[in-house]
Amino acid sequence: MRFGVLGPVTVWTDAGTPVVIQGLKVRALLANLLVHEGRPVPADRLIDDLWGSELPGNPSGTLSAKVSQLRRAFEDAEPGSRSLVQSGPAGYSLVVSAGTYDALQFGELLAAGSVDEALSLWRGPAYADFADDAFVETAVARLTDLRLTALEQADLPVVDLAALVKEHPLREGLRAAHMKALYRSGRQSEALESFEELRQLLLEDLGLDPSPELVALQQSILAQELPHARSNLPAQLTELIGRTDALAEVGACLGTSRLVTLTGPGGVGKTRLALAAASEVADRFADGVVLVELAAVTPDALSVANSLTDAVQAALDLRDTEGTPVVDRLASVMGSRLLVLDNCEQIVEEVAVLTDRLLAAAPGLRVLATSREPLGLAGEVVWSVPPLSVPPLSGGVQVVGECSAAQLFVTRAAAASRGFALTDETVADVAVLCRRLDGIPLALELAATRVRALGVRGLVARLDDRFRLLATGHRGAAPRQQTLHAMIDWSWELLAPDEQSVLRQLAVHADGCTADAAAAVCGEDDVLDVLVRLVDRSLVVPVDGGRFRLLESVAAYCVEKLRVSGELESSRQRHLSYYVSLAEAARPGLFCDEQSRWLQVLDEDSANFRTALDRAVTTGQLDLAERLVDALSWYWFLRGRHVEAMRSLDTVPDSARAGVWRAGFMYLLGHPDAAAERDRWLDGADAMGQWWIAHAASDVGDLSACLSLLEQALKTFEADGNQWGVAAVLAARAKHAHVRADLPALYDDACQSIGIFRALGDRWGVLQATGWFGAHAELVGDFDEAERLHLEGAEAAEEIGLWPEVAGALAMLGWTAIRREHYEPARAYGERALRLATEQGQRATQALAELVLGFAARRSGALDEASARLQALIDVARLQTESVLYLSIVLVELGFVRELQGRPDDALELHLEAFRVSEEFDSLRGMCWSLEGIAASHPDKALAATLLGSASATRATENYLMASTEAEDLARAVAAASLALGPDAYQAAYARGEGMSPADAFGLLIRQ
């Protein structure tokens, strides 16, 4: 048995089933025992707390009877649990622990520093259903204070903190968190205004000044010294040597210039310096530092510009969207941020165009680029990265040891060959070697790996021979580039044939690969041992997750080796074949309990899939291109990459499989030609294709046609024994039932769907079904359960990075809060959902979030804001060629806004349109809303009373909940009609309407 007081007092069985405790005094007894957290409570104390001065005839006996009732309720729910209620000489107690009681668990999690997990236990105010009872007062105060302390430590959005500060204006910890959040959002002036507001309140109410800690925070904000938030900079495994002055200079440049480009030859250390410099200045940027690695974006991509923006979006963890130009969207989320663009040289023109536009549109953005040549933009500061300082030939240990080139070489050589050091015996050779390698870091690191085998003297001798041999081979290159090429060439020839083969064929991969991928491209069964040896020689870089990649200079060298050997085309073909096979192997895993793992696998190889598709298309292998896009389309959907999917599917315009996928994505993107594309391919679609189109078109499309497709697909799935397909159809059908407010169908379909998806382990599917369970709970008025289910969905989606689903769950939480008249939380959820849905390009969720914000604004009295938000939604919906699912409810809500603004004629037109849309969707619930709105604004109050009677009878027949928020609007309409007609006439007209369906009642309007 588990107990909860962080919200209404609740009991669940171990299986998670709620336990109903009958009787107010029995529930109060339970709450009282929970207050004492397992400690015994004397009988006299319980009697006083439960009855006060209104004692029953036999207080002790009555208390004993209530204890027995509590035990019986426990035992009925879970056999053996009656023993949890214990009695003894000291009184009664309840056996609880941190594992069974959320208040104790909350305290343990806080003590362990798990703030987010602790806060997730809260479902509302502590002891919410006993808040007025004196016996919980101390416990409520203690838990509430602990919760506020936790909220001060959590990473909350500005809007959430603003609401908390408004509720607790004198609490300094919340004020500090609010100030920091504002500052990190680029709103420094507002952060300082928040401090000033607190200062004034403290002075006026208490005659006090802010604490020294808060004053210090204010000073830090004034000086812009606060640390900031997010960064994707990789942790560096080795120390940066010899760049102290360079770090200071680059940091100073970033302080005064918005674009700084580090230039220099390959191997000179541009990337390493950029990462270190970005890390050093990270605290200046409220929205963090984002590294975009561009080595995988090649000039032979089908669209270099698209590949470039894809890379930036991926680094920012954004999803693409259609409608808003991608550069405008990128600029809109930059805020105060440092963007590190690494390896720009191979696509320098496209990078320059994108950078110029971003800097112009995002004033808080700064860019640090690395390239072999400048971007050539106005205001660009070009900082040429020098080689490391090299020692004189005649210097001793101290002199040589002070040179950064020698420091780097000795450090790396000592790591490769234990016991190596700069001594009187080695100093001369180290000095020669550093000078011969021109102080280029990559060349020094490659040389250091050979010290163990050759010794530093042997290394120098062989380098002299190598450079003399190659002296005439690279005269077209810059001297330092000749040195690096010679160094890689020398390292190459020291490799065994199998090492050379693996190394050169790694170069066809984009952004690294796994050992399995390397083996497939090399045509070998296993190359892991070879890869490990190449890592030891600093020619291959290991990456987290068992992946391997080449440094840019080494990759360019190896591509040339492939070209010379005549293997380039065959290696690229094997690369294409492998990634087509990988995508096809991954696809089944996206529909089961392996979903999370396969999503990560496909994420890591996104660049390789793009490279493979580019090759398939440019070489005319459209059969492979078709297989690849077909296999990846579900992955693109789960990750919200709708525009990338469209671009990829467009490469095989005559493919039926691709056409079905394309039709669905066109619906998701709100494309006006979606229906035409659907009709082009629908006849040949299999059950999966039928389901996909119906699922994608369910927000903007012909719902009756979608439902017909779902029924066809269901028959095929059932005949084939495809349980995933059955569950997917049921979840989609639940959405249709929700539109019609068909409560039994909604519950049954969601229940069956979630059972199948859970058995399969498909977490995306479980989220879909859970969401419709929550929607059912909201419709029947179980708002606590709806909130719990949507919170559970948001948390589960976040765990596996399904950000579109997180946004959807947040929006549903906002809608549930609206239904509870909790308008500030609704705004908070709506703003978070809107921000995330915008980032993810989720049009339907953006609309739902805007709807929540519009409703919250209207019900909070902000009629102008509500009008603007709701009208914008209507304008977008009217641009669609097919009806939009949310249109009816938004029309009704804007109609109520117009009514409250004193514009009844405008309100009436909106409600009339809303009824017609609801009728089209067969939504009786929507028709009821519309009739009530028409009644509120129609001048004929006898007709209004008839409409109200029809709506009321329909609600009663269909068991539609009348939430308190709807009751306020209805009350205005009833009061106006009743006042105008008088009680008797009103009742007569109302009774007439009770015998009419909504359609018949609406017909009265048409006949007027």
KAFENBEL-V791547 format. One line per field, one symbol per residue. phi: phi as a letter, one per 40 degrees, with the letter a starting at -180 (. if undefined). psi: psi as a letter, one per 20 degrees, with the letter a starting at -180 (. if undefined). burial: 1 if it has 24 or more other C-alpha atoms within 12 Angstrom, else 0. A space follows every 50 residues. Layout:
phi: ???
psi: ???
burial: ???
This chain:
phi: .bbbbciccbbbcccgccbcbcgccccccdccccdcfgccbdddcccccc bfcccccbdccccdcccccccccccccadgcccccbbadchcabcbaccb bccccdccccccgcccccccccbiccfdcbcccccbdccccccccccccc cccccccdcccccccccbcbcccccccccccccccgbcccccccccccdc cccccbgbbdcdcccccdcccdcfbccbccabcccccbccbgbccccccc cccccbbcbbbcbicdgchcccccccccccbdccbcbgbbcbcbcccbcc cdaccccccdccccccgbbcabhcdcccccccbcfbabbbbbgcccbccc cccccccccccbcccbbbbbacaccgbcgcccbccccccbcccbccdccc ccccccccccccccccbdgcacbccbcccccccccccfgcdccccccccc cccbgccccccccdccccccdccbccccdccdccdcccccccccccdccc cccccccccbggacccccccccgbcabdcccccccccgcbbcbdggbbab cdcccccccccccccgbcccccccddccccccccccddccbaccdcccdc dcdcbdcccccccdcdcccgcccccccccccccccdcccgcccdccdccc cbcbccccccccdccccccgcccccccdccbcdccccccccdcccccccb icccccccccccccdcdcccgcccccccccccccccccccfccccdcccc ccccccccccgccccdccccccdcccdcccgccccdccccccccccccdb gccdcccccccccccccdccgcccdcccccccccccccccgccccdcccc cdccccccccgccccddccccccccccccccbcbdccdccdcccccccdc cgbcccccdccccccccccccfbcccccdcccccccbccccccdcccccc ccccdcccgccbccccdccccccccccccccgdccdcccccdcccbcdcc cccccccc
psi: pqqpimbqpqpqrhijpqppoqpghghhgggghhhjliqqpqghgggghh icimqrhnggggghhhgggggggghhhopiihihoqqahibqrporrhii ohgghggggghijmgghghihpjaqplhjkhiphiigggggghhghghgg hhirnqrghghghhhhhmhjohghgggggggggijjmghhghhgghgggg gggghikrqqqhghghgghhghiljqqadqqkpqpphqqppjkghggggg ghghhiqioppprrrqiikggggggggghhjhiiohjapppopjhioqij qhoggghghggggghikrqrrqfpphhhgghhjgcnqppoopmihilhgh gggggghghhinhjpqpoqpqiqrhkqpipooopoqrqpqrqhjqagggg iiphghggggghhhhhnpiqrorhhigghgggghghjjkoggghhghhii ghhiqhghggghgggghhhjhiikiirqghhgggghgggghgiiqqghgg ggghihiiqpkrrrhggggghikrhpjghggghhghjkhqpqqqjkrqrq qghhggghghggghijigghghghgggghghgghhhghiijaijggghgg ghghkghhggggggghghjjmhghgghghghighghghijmggggggghi imhjpgghhggggghhghjkphjggghghhihhjqahghgggggghjihn aohhhghggghghggggghiknhggghgggghhhgghggikngggggggh ggghgghghhjohgghgghhhhghhghghjjmhgggggghgggggghhhj kmhhhggghhghhggghghjknhghggggggggggghghikngghggggh gghgghggijjmhgggggghhggggghiiqhrqpgigghhggghghghgh jkmhgggggghghhghghhhjlnhghhgggghgghhiphnhggghgghgg gghggggilppnqhhhhggghgggggggghhqgghghghghghhjqrhgg ghhhghi.
burial: 11111111111110000011100011111111111111011010011111 10000000000011011111111100110011011110001111111001 11111110110000100111111111110110101100110011011111 11111111111111100011111111111111111111011101110110 00000000010001001100100101111111100000011110011011 10111011111111111111111111111111111111111111111110 11111111111111111111110001111111111111111111111101 11011111110101111111111111100111111111111100001011 11111111111111010001110001111111111111111111111111 11001110110111011000000000000111111111111101100111 11111111111111111111110000110111011111111100001111 11111111101100001100111111111111110110111100111110 11111111111111111000011111111111111111111111111111 11101111111111111111110110110011001111111111111111 11111111111111111000001111111111111111111110111111 11111111011111111111111111111110111111111111111101 11111111111111111111111111111111111111111111111111 11111111100010011111101101110101111111111111111111 00010111111111111111111111111111111111011111111111 11111000011110110011011101110010000110111111011111 11001000
